[in-house]
Amino acid sequence: MNLTDSIGCVLARRGNPEVWAVDREATVFDALQLMAEKDVGALLALDRGQLCGIISERDYARKVILLGKSSHDTLVEEIMSERTIYATPHSTVDECMHLMTGNRVRHLPVLDGSSIVGIVSIGDMVNWIINSHEETIHQLHAYVSSSYPG
């Protein structure tokens, strides 16, 4: 595990290949229900099956609650973050971290051509880096504690 590993490796290790999405014309309430049911903080927004944005709990808080709107009357497309940035399965962990921090986003869709293959969160990136560091520490510890041949 290291920063040059591909996002495809991250998705494979994480398991759970399901990607939760909502139609852009669904109500925000419906999107929030799905987020709660699936215990996720964001959903991909689709237009005729194609990625057109992301709706997150942050979008809800800032664009519905703070503006006094109703989640029953507001459509996903009215508050979603339209997304032009994404990763590919071949993108590296390091590249994705730069994309996410540079664009101040917590979720990054993973596309293979126009097909959605997953979504990674900043938490996925942090866990990968922590595991990478733990692996390096273990290897260094094993190296230092091994007897010198000679």
C-alpha positions as CSV (number, residue, x, y, z in Angstrom):
1,M,0.0,0.0,0.0
2,N,1.4,3.4,-1.0
3,L,0.4,6.7,-2.6
4,T,1.1,5.4,-6.1
5,D,-1.4,2.6,-5.8
6,S,-4.4,2.9,-8.0
7,I,-7.9,3.8,-6.9
8,G,-8.9,0.5,-8.5
9,C,-6.9,-1.1,-5.7
10,V,-8.6,1.0,-3.1
11,L,-12.1,0.1,-4.4
12,A,-11.1,-3.6,-4.6
13,R,-9.8,-3.7,-1.0
14,R,-12.8,-1.8,0.4
15,G,-15.2,-4.3,-1.1
16,N,-18.8,-3.0,-1.2
17,P,-18.9,-2.3,-5.0
18,E,-22.4,-0.7,-4.8
19,V,-22.6,2.9,-5.7
20,W,-25.6,4.8,-4.4
21,A,-27.2,7.3,-6.7
22,V,-30.4,9.3,-7.2
23,D,-32.0,10.8,-10.2
24,R,-31.5,14.6,-10.5
25,E,-35.2,15.1,-10.6
26,A,-35.8,13.3,-7.3
27,T,-36.7,15.4,-4.2
28,V,-34.0,16.2,-1.7
29,F,-36.1,14.4,0.9
30,D,-35.9,11.2,-1.2
31,A,-32.1,11.6,-1.5
32,L,-31.8,12.2,2.3
33,Q,-33.9,9.0,3.0
34,L,-31.5,7.0,0.8
35,M,-28.4,8.5,2.4
36,A,-29.8,7.6,5.8
37,E,-30.8,4.1,4.7
38,K,-27.4,3.4,3.2
39,D,-25.5,5.3,5.9
40,V,-23.6,7.5,3.4
41,G,-22.9,11.2,3.3
42,A,-23.3,11.7,-0.4
43,L,-25.0,10.3,-3.5
44,L,-24.2,10.5,-7.1
45,A,-26.8,12.4,-9.1
46,L,-27.8,10.9,-12.5
47,D,-29.4,12.2,-15.6
48,R,-30.6,9.3,-17.8
49,G,-28.1,7.0,-16.0
50,Q,-25.2,9.3,-16.6
51,L,-23.3,11.1,-13.8
52,C,-24.3,14.8,-13.7
53,G,-23.4,15.7,-10.1
54,I,-23.2,14.8,-6.4
55,I,-25.6,15.7,-3.6
56,S,-24.2,15.7,-0.1
57,E,-25.3,16.4,3.4
58,R,-23.3,19.6,3.1
59,D,-25.4,20.7,0.1
60,Y,-28.5,20.0,2.1
61,A,-27.4,21.9,5.1
62,R,-26.2,25.0,3.1
63,K,-28.7,25.1,0.3
64,V,-31.9,23.9,1.9
65,I,-31.8,24.3,5.7
66,L,-30.0,27.6,5.8
67,L,-32.2,29.1,3.1
68,G,-35.4,27.9,4.7
69,K,-36.4,25.7,1.8
70,S,-38.3,22.4,2.2
71,S,-36.6,19.1,1.3
72,H,-40.0,17.8,0.1
73,D,-40.3,20.6,-2.5
74,T,-36.7,21.0,-3.6
75,L,-35.2,18.8,-6.3
76,V,-31.8,17.3,-6.2
77,E,-30.8,19.2,-9.4
78,E,-31.4,22.5,-7.6
79,I,-28.8,21.9,-4.9
80,M,-26.4,19.3,-6.2
81,S,-22.8,20.1,-6.9
82,E,-22.3,19.7,-10.6
83,R,-19.3,17.6,-11.0
84,T,-16.6,17.8,-13.7
85,I,-13.9,16.2,-11.6
86,Y,-13.6,12.5,-11.2
87,A,-11.0,9.8,-10.9
88,T,-10.4,6.7,-13.1
89,P,-9.6,3.3,-11.8
90,H,-6.0,4.0,-12.9
91,S,-5.7,7.3,-10.9
92,T,-3.4,7.1,-8.0
93,V,-4.2,7.7,-4.3
94,D,-1.9,10.7,-4.4
95,E,-3.6,12.2,-7.5
96,C,-7.0,11.7,-5.9
97,M,-5.9,13.4,-2.6
98,H,-4.7,16.4,-4.7
99,L,-8.0,16.5,-6.6
100,M,-10.1,16.3,-3.4
101,T,-8.1,18.8,-1.4
102,G,-7.6,21.2,-4.3
103,N,-11.3,21.2,-5.1
104,R,-12.4,21.0,-1.5
105,V,-14.6,18.0,-2.0
106,R,-15.0,14.9,0.2
107,H,-16.3,12.5,-2.4
108,L,-14.9,11.6,-5.8
109,P,-16.7,9.6,-8.4
110,V,-14.6,6.9,-10.2
111,L,-15.4,6.5,-13.9
112,D,-14.1,4.1,-16.5
113,G,-15.0,5.9,-19.7
114,S,-18.6,6.9,-19.1
115,S,-19.3,4.0,-16.7
116,I,-19.5,4.6,-13.0
117,V,-17.3,2.1,-11.2
118,G,-17.3,3.6,-7.7
119,I,-16.9,6.5,-5.5
120,V,-14.1,7.2,-3.0
121,S,-14.3,9.5,0.0
122,I,-11.7,11.4,1.8
123,G,-12.1,8.8,4.6
124,D,-11.1,6.1,2.1
125,M,-8.0,8.0,1.2
126,V,-7.0,8.6,4.9
127,N,-7.5,5.0,5.7
128,W,-5.4,3.9,2.8
129,I,-2.6,6.2,3.9
130,I,-2.8,5.1,7.6
131,N,-2.7,1.4,6.5
132,S,0.3,2.2,4.3
133,H,2.1,3.9,7.2
134,E,1.3,1.0,9.5
135,E,2.7,-1.5,6.9
136,T,5.9,0.5,6.5
137,I,6.3,0.7,10.3
138,H,5.8,-3.1,10.5
139,Q,8.4,-3.7,7.8
140,L,10.9,-1.4,9.4
141,H,10.4,-3.0,12.8
142,A,10.9,-6.4,11.3
143,Y,14.1,-5.2,9.6
144,V,15.5,-3.6,12.7
145,S,14.7,-6.5,15.0
146,S,16.0,-9.2,12.7
147,S,19.5,-10.6,13.5
148,Y,22.4,-9.5,11.4
149,P,23.7,-12.4,9.3
150,G,27.3,-12.8,9.9
